Amino acid sequence: MGKLQIGNIKDERKYLRDIIFEKLQQAIFSGKFKSGERITEKEITEELKVSRTPVREALYRLASTGLIKIIPHRGFVISRWSSKEIKDVIELRIALEVFAVKLAIQRILPNEINELKILIAKMEKAVKKVDMMKASHLNSLFHDKIILASKNKELFEVMEPIKNKIHHFRIISIFTPNRLEGSLKEHKAIFNALKNKDDKSAQRLMAKHIQEVGSIIEKKIKEKEGIK
């Protein structure tokens, strides 16, 4: 398999199953595992040189996030997203994050504005270096900080179950040619509207940004399925 490349897996601060979970999650997000690909306990156990128990626990935890599915007689398979699933997640994300930015404009603190500004600067550096994974991570932090700035704890918790899907879609989107620059431009526009307390623009820009991600993902799914 040779896809995890984690070197020495020992880390006294974490349980082995958690380390394996994180490495498998990272491999899925980075595209090392493809949609529909089958993975087995045996392969992972042999590659990481660990026992089956923590591997099995990590795989079942991944299944609970929706990143992999348990298929009868096949075992664990990397999830393949349908156009309907993508549309559902995008619709929910627009509803929640547009509401979050609306609340954030009313409640955001000066230090939180500064934190977003720093994230934008870091995004610019990642884009210049064409560091896709770094840019994706900063992208996630940017959206999380806006949700936190809404000061609505329930809103943040409602987002939690779909975060893995959102992050997966985000990475697929960012690896699309020219999308890295476009994503940065959209985040800058959202930040400026938020900083300037421009409620309507912030909501419109957030919705447009998320819709763009959805359109890119749906197009890729249709290309794979041979649909025009």
N, C-alpha and C positions, 0 to 999 in steps of 0.2 A: 504493500500500500504506500508507505513512505510519504504520507501527507501531513503528518503531525509535527515531526522534527522538533521535539521539545527538549532533547538533551536529558539532563538529569532532572527527573520528575520530582525528586524529594523536596518538600517544603514543609518545615515543621509548623508553619503558621496555618496551614490548611489541611483539610482532610484530602486524602488521595482522590476520592470520588469527585471532589470539587475542582481539583486541578485538571482531571481528565475531562470533566464537563466543560470547563473554560476553554481547553485546547480544542475539543471537538467543535464547540460553538464558534470559535475563531476560524477553524478550518472551513466550516460551512459558510460563514459570512464572507470569507475571502475568496470563495469559489473553488477551493481545493476539492470539495465534494460537489458533484453536480446534482441538479434536481432529478429525482427518480433513481439515483444510485443506491445500491444496496451496501450496507456496512454490517459487519458481523463482530460479535464479541471476540471471536477467535483472532481475527485480523488485528484488532486494536490491542488485545492482550499480548500478542506476539510482538507487535511493533514497539509497544511501550514497556514490555518486559514486566508486566504487573499481573496480579491475579484477576480472575474473572469477576469477582464480586464487586469491586469498585467500578469496573467498566460497565457492568450491568446496571448498577445504580445510576451512573452518569447517563447512560442511554435512556433509561426510563424517565429521568429528569428532563432530558432533551425532548422526549416525546410529550411531556406535559406542557412544554412551551409551544409545541406545534411545529418545531423545526424539523423533526423527523416523525415518521408514522410507523406504527407497528402493523405489519401486513401478515395475515395468517399464511403459514407455510413459506414465507419469504424472510421474516424477521424485521429488521429495522431498515427503513428506506428514507432517504432525504426527501422532504416534502416537495411536491410539485404543485405550484399555486395555479388555480384556475382563474380565468378572467373575472368570474363572479366573486371569488374570494378577494381578489385585489380590489375590485370596485367597492365591496362592502367595507374593507379596511380603510380605503381612501375616504369614503363618505363619512365614516365614523371619526376619522382623524380630522377632517375639515371641521366637523361640528364641534369637536372638543378643543382643537387648537385655535380656531377663530374666536371661540368664547374665552379661551385662556388669554389671548392677546388683548381682548377687550377689557378683561379684568386687570391685566398687568398694566395697562396704560393708566388706570386709576390708582393702582397700589404699588407700583414699582418704586424702589428706593434708589437714591443716587449711587450707592455702592454697587447695586445690581446693574444699573446702566453702565457703569465702568467695567464690570465683569463681562458684559456682553461686548463692549468695545474691544476689550482685550482678546476675546474669542475671535472676533472678526479679524483682528490683526494676525492672530495665529493661523486663521484660515487662509489669509493671503499668502503667508509664508509656505503653507502646505501646498497651495495651488501652484506657486512658483516652482516648487520642488517636484510637482506632480506626484505628491505622496497621497495616494488615494485613500488608504486606510486611516491615515492621520486626519485627513480632511473629513472623512465620514464620522470619525470619533468626535471631532470638534462640532460638526453639524448636529450630532445627537445632543451634545452638551448645550448648544445654543437653544435648541427647542426645549430641553429640560429646564433651563434657567427661566425661560419665559413662562412655562407652566408653574414653576415655583414662585415666580414673581406675582402670579395671580393671587397668591396667599389662600388658595383653596385646596386644602389637603385632599379632599375627596376627589377632586378633579385629577390630581396627580396619581392617586390610587386607581382610578378608573382607567387611566392610560396604561398602567403597568402590564396587564395581561397581553396587550397587543404590541408591546415595545419590541419584542424579538422580530415579529413580522415587519414592523416599520423599519427596523435597522437592516434587515435582510433586503427589503425593497430599496432602501437608501443606497446600499452598496452597489446593487445592480444598476441603479440609476447613475451613480457617480462614474461607473466604469464605461458609460456610454460616451463616445467621442464628443468633445466640447462641452459636456455637461458640467464638468468641474468648474469652469469659468462662469457658466450660467447660474449655477447654484450659488456661487459666491456673490454674484451681482444681486440675486434675489434676497439673500440674507442681509446684505448691506441695505437694501431698500426697506426691508422689514424693520431693521434696527433704527434707521433714520426716522421712520414713521412713528415708531415707539418712543424714541427719544424726544421727538417734537410733539408728542401727545396728539398725533393725527389719527384719531380713532378709526374713521372710515377707511383711510388709506391702509392702515395697519391690518385691518380685517380683510380687506380686498387682496392685499399683497400676500398674506398668509394663505388664503384660500387658493389663489392662483399658483403659488409655489407648490402646494401639496398636490393640486390637480396636475401640474406639470410632471411631477414624479409618477403619479398614477398613469398618465398617458404614456410615458416612456416604458413603464413596466408592462402595461397591456400590449403595447406594440411588440415588445420582445417576446411575450407569451404567444401572440398570434403568429409571429415569424417562426417560432419553434413548431407551432401546430400547423404551419403551412396555410394560414388564413390570411386573406388580403383585405 
